[in-house]
Amino acid sequence: MNPKVDDRVPVLIVGGSLVGLSASLFLGRLGVRHLLVEKHADTSHHPRGRGNNVRTMELYRVAGIEPAIREAASVLAANHGILQTPSLTGEEQEWLFREIDPGGRLARFSPSAWCLCSQNDLEPVLLKSARELGGDLRFSTELLSFEQDADGVTALLRSRETGEERTVRAQYLVAADGPRSPSRERLGIGQTGKGELFHNVSITFRAKRLAEVVGDRHFIACYLTNPEADGALLPVDNHEEWVFHAPWHPEHGEPLEAFTDGRCVRHIRAAVGMPDLEVEVTGKAPWHAAERVAERYSGGRVFLAGDAAHEMSPTGAFGSNTGIQDAHNLAWKLAAVLGGWAGPGLLDTYGQERRPVAEVTSERASARSAEHSHPGYAVVPGVGRQAGVLAVALGYRYPAGAVAGADPAGAVVPEKFESAGEPGSRAPHQWLLRAGVKLSTLDLYEQAMVLLTGPDGRAWHEGARRAADRLAVPLDAYRIGLGGEDDLAPEPGTDFAELHGVRPDGAVLVRPDGFVAWRSEGAVADPEAVVTAALREVLKL
């Protein structure tokens, strides 16, 4: 007998942290009705997960919330670099890096920049924006169980406030339910990787005099290397609110209860080099660094995202950014399939694209923790400096998946960042003018497939529009170089063809997530047939 269904939605999201909230935001922007449930009563109150890389900020820019995030993060806007020192009061100190973007080089490649916004500040912005888009987000609500069949997923939910249970029927379920994901366990999906790396206790505290010692060293984090009291110090407001990550060794039988307020105060004083520092502990939360990647990113109509799909060492903030980018990749594919303009096979490309990125990124995160000698991480010495952070953040690629013409043997994360418009790579940034308004090419990618050409691309545009109409695929087409009502004028000194790796008579097809789906280096005899074939291959029609 079929159970009574209380709610029906196209997509059910389980988990309301950074990744689940981002999934809600992205789906809302695409007009996909959905329900999000989160077992906790509210967004995070603990400052963590603060580093939002340039790619994540590009996604939030397109979603229209980058200004709100930067406003929420304004108190730490002047903080840069990671400092390593035995004590804040000693003379010996080393900047592992001083600037995130020395020389402003990044502005050549992106309209956005890195942003230091702690999870407790970012999540309310995401929640507000998702709700303004019509998202149904329910906190204090937990997923008890789910069953799936060929047509959808039936989930049993319970309110933790009232105890009321409701049955929800969804076409798809997005499991963003954390590293111990009950959804992943229910699907029987295993994990690969090194496993647990180290453990810390995150201590929030007030100490007014600490700012006097820190002075003008406005760091993102400071690794304090006193062997008797090592740890990582992070500012919350650069004034009196701070976070300290203290090494914890449960593998040696050390209980969490051992971290009393008194012990934490003594540890912080010794680590910073101020034995008389007045410290008020305001909170403690354990966390675990691990390197694990799910063996599969989906089971039937259930898709894993964020920590449910991968765990990474926190150094470099790769984990949260990779998870947010998971949600963005999945959102447009769900929207396309639900909207009827892509085949169901498009959803198979989610894991095909995102899992290799997580594998490489998690290895890079562990290596960076070793390079920085992260407190509590005992590794074999000799790990050198890691190159290519920008390549990890911005240059990752999809050699296979929803692309046509990508090099299947190409590196998922190249050693050096390059932006050349290759299929499977993030589309290059170029400043443009449209009706006197300045925008980036990246601002064009969200709601539809996009075809770009130079000023002589009329044949491409006519053929592409016929192809899109025949296949019922939403497609926008722009000629860069004209600046008319429907076209775009490039910033002086930039060349569309050169940036995108084509000749002046070539064309580039870009996905709604801003990745190059296909390109033709030059003109062809039958543009309509060529674009039709590319759309069919990319969208699995």
C-alpha positions as CSV (number, residue, x, y, z in Angstrom):
1,M,0.0,0.0,0.0
2,N,1.4,3.4,-1.0
3,P,1.9,5.8,2.0
4,K,0.0,9.0,2.2
5,V,2.1,11.9,0.6
6,D,2.0,15.2,2.4
7,D,4.3,17.2,0.1
8,R,5.4,16.8,-3.5
9,V,8.5,18.7,-4.8
10,P,10.8,18.2,-7.7
11,V,13.9,18.3,-5.5
12,L,14.4,17.5,-1.8
13,I,17.7,18.8,-0.2
14,V,18.9,17.2,3.0
15,G,21.3,19.5,4.9
16,G,21.2,23.2,5.5
17,S,24.8,24.2,5.9
18,L,26.9,25.9,3.3
19,V,26.4,23.3,0.5
20,G,22.7,22.7,1.1
21,L,21.9,26.4,1.3
22,S,24.0,27.0,-1.9
23,A,22.1,24.3,-3.7
24,S,18.8,25.9,-2.6
25,L,20.1,29.3,-3.9
26,F,21.2,28.0,-7.2
27,L,18.0,25.9,-7.8
28,G,16.0,29.0,-6.8
29,R,17.8,31.1,-9.3
30,L,16.9,28.5,-12.0
31,G,13.2,28.4,-11.0
32,V,13.3,24.9,-9.6
33,R,10.9,24.3,-6.8
34,H,12.4,22.5,-3.9
35,L,12.3,21.7,-0.1
36,L,15.3,21.9,2.1
37,V,15.4,20.2,5.6
38,E,18.0,20.8,8.3
39,K,18.0,18.9,11.6
40,H,19.6,21.8,13.5
41,A,17.4,24.7,14.7
42,D,19.4,27.5,13.0
43,T,22.5,28.2,10.9
44,S,26.0,27.8,12.3
45,H,27.0,30.0,15.2
46,H,30.6,28.8,15.2
47,P,33.1,30.8,13.0
48,R,34.7,28.3,10.6
49,G,35.0,27.5,6.9
50,R,35.9,31.1,6.2
51,G,37.9,31.0,3.0
52,N,35.8,31.5,-0.1
53,N,37.9,31.1,-3.2
54,V,37.6,33.1,-6.4
55,R,35.5,30.5,-8.2
56,T,33.0,30.3,-5.4
57,M,32.7,34.1,-5.4
58,E,32.2,34.1,-9.2
59,L,29.2,31.8,-8.6
60,Y,27.8,34.0,-5.9
61,R,28.4,37.0,-8.2
62,V,26.2,35.5,-10.9
63,A,23.6,34.6,-8.3
64,G,23.5,38.3,-7.3
65,I,24.7,38.0,-3.7
66,E,28.4,38.8,-3.9
67,P,27.9,42.4,-2.5
68,A,25.9,41.0,0.5
69,I,28.6,38.5,1.3
70,R,31.3,41.1,1.1
71,E,29.3,43.3,3.4
72,A,28.9,40.4,5.9
73,A,32.7,39.8,5.7
74,S,33.7,43.5,5.9
75,V,35.3,43.2,9.4
76,L,38.0,40.9,8.0
77,A,38.4,42.6,4.6
78,A,41.9,43.8,5.5
79,N,43.2,40.4,6.6
80,H,45.7,38.6,4.4
81,G,48.3,35.9,4.6
82,I,49.2,33.1,7.0
83,L,51.8,33.7,9.6
84,Q,53.9,31.0,11.3
85,T,55.8,31.8,14.6
86,P,56.7,30.1,17.9
87,S,55.0,33.0,19.7
88,L,53.3,36.3,19.0
89,T,55.6,38.0,21.4
90,G,58.9,36.7,20.0
91,E,60.9,38.1,17.1
92,E,61.1,34.9,15.0
93,Q,58.3,34.8,12.5
94,E,57.7,33.6,8.9
95,W,54.9,34.5,6.5
96,L,53.9,31.3,4.7
97,F,52.3,33.7,2.2
98,R,51.7,37.4,2.7
99,E,49.1,38.2,0.1
100,I,46.4,36.0,-1.4
101,D,46.7,37.8,-4.7
102,P,50.1,39.6,-4.8
103,G,50.3,42.3,-7.5
104,G,46.6,42.0,-8.3
105,R,47.3,39.5,-11.0
106,L,44.0,37.7,-10.5
107,A,42.0,40.7,-12.0
108,R,43.2,39.6,-15.4
109,F,41.3,36.3,-15.0
110,S,38.2,37.0,-12.9
111,P,35.7,39.8,-12.1
112,S,35.7,38.5,-8.5
113,A,38.3,38.0,-5.8
114,W,38.8,35.8,-2.7
115,C,36.7,36.6,0.3
116,L,37.2,35.9,4.0
117,C,33.7,35.2,5.3
118,S,33.2,32.9,8.2
119,Q,30.5,30.2,7.9
120,N,28.4,31.9,10.7
121,D,28.3,35.1,8.6
122,L,27.9,33.5,5.2
123,E,25.1,31.1,6.0
124,P,22.5,33.8,7.0
125,V,23.1,35.6,3.7
126,L,22.5,32.3,1.8
127,L,19.4,31.5,3.8
128,K,17.9,35.0,3.3
129,S,18.6,34.9,-0.4
130,A,17.2,31.4,-0.9
131,R,14.0,32.2,0.9
132,E,13.6,35.4,-1.1
133,L,13.7,33.2,-4.2
134,G,10.8,31.2,-2.9
135,G,12.7,28.3,-1.4
136,D,11.0,26.2,1.3
137,L,13.6,25.8,4.0
138,R,12.7,24.0,7.2
139,F,15.1,23.9,10.2
140,S,14.7,21.5,13.1
141,T,13.5,18.9,10.6
142,E,15.3,15.6,10.1
143,L,15.2,12.9,7.5
144,L,14.2,9.6,9.1
145,S,14.3,7.4,6.0
146,F,13.9,7.4,2.2
147,E,12.9,4.8,-0.4
148,Q,13.2,5.3,-4.2
149,D,11.8,3.8,-7.3
150,A,12.0,4.4,-11.0
151,D,10.0,7.6,-10.8
152,G,11.2,9.3,-7.6
153,V,12.1,9.3,-3.9
154,T,9.7,9.0,-1.0
155,A,11.2,10.5,2.2
156,L,9.9,10.4,5.8
157,L,10.6,13.7,7.7
158,R,10.1,14.6,11.4
159,S,10.0,17.9,13.1
160,R,12.4,17.9,16.1
161,E,10.2,20.6,17.7
162,T,6.8,19.0,17.5
163,G,7.5,15.4,16.6
164,E,5.2,15.6,13.6
165,E,6.1,13.2,10.8
166,R,5.4,14.0,7.1
167,T,6.0,12.1,3.9
168,V,7.5,13.9,1.0
169,R,7.6,12.7,-2.6
170,A,10.5,14.2,-4.7
171,Q,11.8,13.4,-8.1
172,Y,15.4,13.8,-6.9
173,L,17.1,14.0,-3.5
174,V,20.3,16.0,-2.9
175,A,22.2,14.7,0.1
176,A,24.3,17.4,1.7
177,D,24.1,15.8,5.1
178,G,27.8,16.0,6.2
179,P,30.8,13.7,6.4
180,R,28.9,11.0,8.3
181,S,26.1,11.2,5.8
182,P,23.2,8.8,6.7
183,S,22.1,9.1,3.1
184,R,25.4,7.8,1.8
185,E,25.3,5.0,4.3
186,R,21.8,4.1,3.3
187,L,22.9,3.9,-0.3
188,G,25.8,1.6,0.7
189,I,28.4,3.8,-1.0
190,G,31.9,3.3,0.3
191,Q,34.8,5.8,0.4
192,T,38.4,5.9,-0.8
193,G,41.4,7.9,0.5
194,K,43.8,8.1,3.4
195,G,41.0,8.4,6.0
196,E,41.5,10.5,9.2
197,L,44.5,12.8,9.2
198,F,44.3,14.8,12.5
199,H,41.9,16.2,15.1
200,N,41.5,19.7,16.6
201,V,39.2,21.4,19.1
202,S,38.1,24.8,17.9
203,I,37.9,27.2,20.9
204,T,36.1,30.6,20.6
205,F,37.2,33.2,23.2
206,R,37.4,36.8,24.1
207,A,40.7,38.5,24.8
208,K,40.8,42.3,24.5
209,R,44.6,42.7,25.0
210,L,45.5,40.2,22.3
211,A,44.9,42.8,19.6
212,E,47.6,44.9,21.1
213,V,50.2,42.1,20.6
214,V,48.9,41.2,17.1
215,G,49.3,44.8,16.1
216,D,49.2,45.4,12.3
217,R,49.8,41.7,11.5
218,H,46.2,41.2,10.2
219,F,46.6,37.6,9.2
220,I,44.0,35.1,8.1
221,A,45.5,32.5,10.4
222,C,48.6,32.3,12.6
223,Y,50.2,28.9,13.2
224,L,51.8,29.0,16.6
225,T,54.5,26.4,16.8
226,N,55.5,26.3,20.5
227,P,56.0,22.5,21.0
228,E,54.5,22.8,24.5
229,A,51.3,24.6,23.2
230,D,51.0,24.7,19.5
231,G,47.8,25.6,17.6
232,A,46.2,28.0,15.1
233,L,44.9,31.4,16.0
234,L,42.3,33.0,13.8
235,P,40.7,36.5,14.2
236,V,37.0,36.9,14.3
237,D,36.8,40.7,14.6
238,N,40.5,41.7,14.9
239,H,39.6,43.3,18.2
240,E,38.5,40.9,21.0
241,E,36.8,37.9,19.4
242,W,39.2,35.1,18.4
243,V,39.3,31.3,17.5
244,F,42.0,28.9,18.6
245,H,42.4,25.4,17.1
246,A,44.1,23.2,19.6
247,P,45.5,19.7,18.7
248,W,43.4,16.9,20.0
249,H,44.5,13.2,20.1
250,P,41.5,10.9,20.5
251,E,43.6,8.2,18.9
252,H,45.7,8.2,22.0
253,G,42.7,8.0,24.3
254,E,42.4,11.7,25.0
255,P,38.8,12.5,25.8
256,L,37.1,15.7,24.6
257,E,36.1,16.4,28.2
258,A,39.8,16.9,28.9
259,F,39.5,20.3,27.2
260,T,38.2,22.2,30.2
261,D,38.0,26.0,30.2
262,G,41.1,26.1,32.4
263,R,43.2,23.9,30.2
264,C,42.1,25.9,27.1
265,V,43.0,29.2,28.8
266,R,46.5,27.9,29.8
267,H,47.1,26.5,26.3
268,I,46.1,29.8,24.6
269,R,48.3,31.9,26.9
270,A,51.3,29.7,26.4
271,A,50.8,29.5,22.6
272,V,50.6,33.3,22.1
273,G,53.3,34.0,24.6
274,M,51.2,36.1,27.1
275,P,51.1,34.3,30.5
276,D,48.9,37.0,32.0
277,L,46.4,37.3,29.1
278,E,42.8,37.6,30.2
279,V,40.9,34.9,28.3
280,E,37.2,34.2,28.4
281,V,36.3,30.9,26.6
282,T,32.9,31.3,24.9
283,G,32.6,28.0,23.0
284,K,34.3,24.7,22.0
285,A,33.7,22.4,19.0
286,P,35.7,19.4,17.9
287,W,36.5,18.8,14.3
288,H,38.2,16.1,12.3
289,A,40.4,16.5,9.3
290,A,40.2,13.6,6.8
291,E,40.9,12.7,3.2
292,R,38.0,10.6,1.9
293,V,36.1,10.6,-1.4
294,A,32.8,8.7,-2.0
295,E,33.2,5.8,-4.5
296,R,30.1,7.0,-6.3
297,Y,28.4,10.4,-6.2
298,S,24.9,9.0,-6.7
299,G,22.6,6.1,-6.2
300,G,19.6,6.1,-8.4
301,R,17.9,9.5,-7.9
302,V,19.9,10.5,-4.9
303,F,23.0,12.6,-5.3
304,L,25.8,13.3,-2.8
305,A,27.2,16.8,-2.4
306,G,29.8,18.5,-0.1
307,D,31.2,16.6,2.8
308,A,28.8,13.7,2.1
309,A,30.8,13.2,-1.1
310,H,34.3,14.2,0.0
311,E,36.2,15.2,3.1
312,M,39.4,17.3,2.9
313,S,41.9,18.8,5.2
314,P,40.9,22.4,6.0
315,T,44.1,24.0,4.9
316,G,43.3,26.2,1.9
317,A,39.5,25.9,2.5
318,F,39.3,23.5,-0.4
319,G,36.5,21.3,1.1
320,S,33.8,23.9,1.5
321,N,34.6,25.5,-1.9
322,T,34.5,22.1,-3.7
323,G,31.2,21.4,-2.1
324,I,29.6,24.7,-3.1
325,Q,30.9,24.0,-6.7
326,D,29.3,20.5,-6.5
327,A,26.0,22.1,-5.8
328,H,26.4,24.5,-8.7
329,N,27.3,21.8,-11.1
330,L,24.3,19.7,-10.0
331,A,21.8,22.5,-9.9
332,W,21.9,23.4,-13.6
333,K,21.7,19.7,-14.6
334,L,18.7,19.1,-12.4
335,A,17.0,22.2,-13.9
336,A,17.8,21.0,-17.4
337,V,16.4,17.5,-16.9
338,L,13.4,18.7,-15.0
339,G,12.8,21.4,-17.6
340,G,12.8,18.8,-20.4
341,W,15.7,20.2,-22.4
342,A,18.3,17.6,-21.4
343,G,18.2,13.8,-21.2
344,P,18.3,12.0,-17.9
345,G,21.9,10.9,-18.8
346,L,23.0,14.4,-18.1
347,L,22.7,13.7,-14.4
348,D,25.2,10.8,-14.8
349,T,27.8,13.4,-15.7
350,Y,27.6,15.0,-12.2
351,G,29.8,12.3,-10.6
352,Q,31.8,11.8,-13.8
353,E,32.9,15.4,-13.6
354,R,33.0,16.2,-9.9
355,R,34.5,13.1,-8.3
356,P,37.9,13.4,-10.1
357,V,38.0,17.0,-9.1
358,A,37.5,16.0,-5.4
359,E,40.1,13.3,-5.6
360,V,42.8,15.6,-6.8
361,T,41.8,18.5,-4.6
362,S,41.7,16.4,-1.5
363,E,45.3,15.3,-2.2
364,R,46.3,18.9,-2.7
365,A,44.6,19.9,0.6
366,S,46.5,17.2,2.6
367,A,49.8,18.3,1.0
368,R,49.1,21.9,1.9
369,S,48.5,20.9,5.5
370,A,51.8,19.1,5.5
371,E,53.5,22.1,4.0
372,H,52.1,24.4,6.6
373,S,52.8,22.0,9.4
374,H,49.2,22.3,10.5
375,P,48.9,21.8,14.3
376,G,48.1,18.2,15.2
377,Y,49.2,16.9,11.8
378,A,52.2,14.6,12.2
379,V,53.6,13.9,8.8
380,V,56.9,12.7,7.4
381,P,59.1,15.9,7.0
382,G,60.3,17.0,3.7
383,V,57.1,18.1,2.0
384,G,58.0,21.1,-0.2
385,R,56.0,24.1,-1.1
386,Q,52.9,23.3,-3.1
387,A,52.4,25.2,-6.4
388,G,49.3,25.8,-8.3
389,V,46.7,26.9,-5.7
390,L,45.0,29.0,-8.4
391,A,45.0,26.0,-10.7
392,V,43.0,24.1,-8.0
393,A,40.7,27.0,-7.3
394,L,40.0,28.1,-10.8
395,G,41.7,25.8,-13.3
396,Y,40.1,22.4,-12.7
397,R,38.7,20.7,-15.8
398,Y,36.3,18.1,-16.9
399,P,38.0,15.7,-19.3
400,A,34.8,13.7,-19.6
401,G,31.1,14.4,-18.9
402,A,28.8,17.0,-20.3
403,V,31.3,18.2,-22.9
404,A,32.1,17.6,-26.5
405,G,35.7,17.6,-27.8
406,A,37.5,17.6,-24.5
407,D,40.8,15.8,-24.2
408,P,40.0,12.7,-22.2
409,A,43.7,12.3,-21.2
410,G,43.9,15.9,-20.0
411,A,44.8,16.7,-16.3
412,V,41.8,17.4,-14.1
413,V,43.9,20.0,-12.2
414,P,46.9,21.2,-14.2
415,E,50.1,22.2,-12.4
416,K,49.8,25.7,-13.7
417,F,46.6,27.8,-14.2
418,E,45.8,28.6,-17.8
419,S,42.6,30.0,-19.2
420,A,42.4,29.1,-22.9
421,G,38.8,28.3,-23.5
422,E,39.2,24.5,-24.0
423,P,36.2,22.3,-23.8
424,G,35.7,21.1,-20.2
425,S,37.4,24.2,-18.7
426,R,35.9,27.3,-17.0
427,A,35.1,29.8,-19.7
428,P,37.6,32.8,-19.8
429,H,36.7,36.1,-18.3
430,Q,36.5,39.1,-20.6
431,W,35.1,42.5,-19.7
432,L,32.3,43.7,-22.0
433,L,29.9,46.6,-22.5
434,R,26.2,46.0,-23.2
435,A,24.1,49.1,-23.7
436,G,26.7,51.0,-21.8
437,V,26.7,48.6,-18.8
438,K,30.0,46.9,-17.9
439,L,29.8,43.1,-17.4
440,S,32.0,40.0,-17.6
441,T,31.5,37.2,-20.0
442,L,30.9,35.1,-16.8
443,D,27.8,37.1,-16.0
444,L,26.2,35.7,-19.2
445,Y,26.2,32.1,-17.9
446,E,23.3,30.9,-15.7
447,Q,19.9,30.4,-17.3
448,A,20.7,28.9,-20.7
449,M,23.3,27.5,-23.0
450,V,25.3,30.4,-24.5
451,L,26.9,30.7,-28.0
452,L,29.7,33.3,-28.4
453,T,31.3,34.4,-31.6
454,G,33.3,37.3,-33.0
455,P,31.6,40.1,-35.0
456,D,31.5,37.9,-38.1
457,G,29.5,35.1,-36.5
458,R,26.1,35.7,-38.0
459,A,26.0,32.3,-39.7
460,W,26.8,30.6,-36.4
461,H,24.1,32.5,-34.6
462,E,21.4,31.7,-37.2
463,G,22.4,28.0,-37.2
464,A,22.5,27.8,-33.5
465,R,19.1,29.4,-33.0
466,R,17.6,26.9,-35.5
467,A,19.3,24.0,-33.7
468,A,18.1,25.2,-30.3
469,D,14.6,25.7,-31.5
470,R,14.5,22.2,-33.0
471,L,15.8,20.6,-29.8
472,A,13.8,22.9,-27.5
473,V,17.0,24.0,-25.7
474,P,17.2,27.5,-24.2
475,L,20.1,29.2,-25.9
476,D,21.4,32.8,-25.9
477,A,23.8,33.9,-28.7
478,Y,26.1,36.9,-28.6
479,R,28.6,38.4,-31.0
480,I,31.5,40.1,-29.2
481,G,32.8,43.0,-31.1
482,L,29.8,44.9,-32.3
483,G,28.2,46.5,-29.2
484,G,24.8,46.8,-30.8
485,E,21.5,46.2,-28.9
486,D,21.9,42.4,-28.9
487,D,25.6,42.2,-29.0
488,L,28.6,43.0,-26.8
489,A,31.6,45.4,-27.2
490,P,34.9,44.0,-25.8
491,E,37.1,46.0,-23.4
492,P,39.8,47.7,-25.4
493,G,42.9,45.6,-25.7
494,T,41.1,42.3,-25.3
495,D,40.3,39.9,-28.1
496,F,37.5,37.3,-27.9
497,A,39.1,34.9,-30.4
498,E,42.5,34.9,-28.7
499,L,41.0,34.4,-25.2
500,H,38.8,31.5,-26.2
501,G,41.3,29.7,-28.4
502,V,39.5,30.1,-31.7
503,R,40.0,32.0,-35.0
504,P,37.9,35.2,-35.7
505,D,35.3,33.0,-37.5
506,G,35.1,30.4,-34.7
507,A,32.4,29.8,-32.1
508,V,32.3,28.7,-28.4
509,L,29.3,27.0,-26.7
510,V,29.2,27.6,-22.9
511,R,27.1,25.7,-20.3
512,P,24.9,27.4,-17.7
513,D,27.6,26.8,-15.1
514,G,30.2,28.7,-17.1
515,F,32.2,25.8,-18.4
516,V,33.0,25.4,-22.1
517,A,30.8,22.7,-23.6
518,W,32.2,22.7,-27.1
519,R,34.0,25.0,-29.5
520,S,34.8,25.2,-33.2
521,E,38.1,26.9,-34.1
522,G,36.7,28.3,-37.3
523,A,33.7,28.5,-39.7
524,V,31.9,25.3,-40.9
525,A,29.7,24.6,-43.9
526,D,26.6,23.7,-41.9
527,P,26.6,25.5,-38.5
528,E,23.1,24.2,-37.7
529,A,24.1,20.6,-38.0
530,V,27.3,21.1,-36.1
531,V,25.6,22.9,-33.2
532,T,22.8,20.3,-33.2
533,A,25.4,17.5,-32.8
534,A,27.2,19.4,-30.0
535,L,24.0,20.1,-28.1
536,R,22.9,16.5,-28.4
537,E,26.3,15.2,-27.1
538,V,26.5,17.7,-24.2
539,L,22.9,17.5,-23.0
540,K,22.6,13.7,-23.6
541,L,19.6,14.2,-25.9
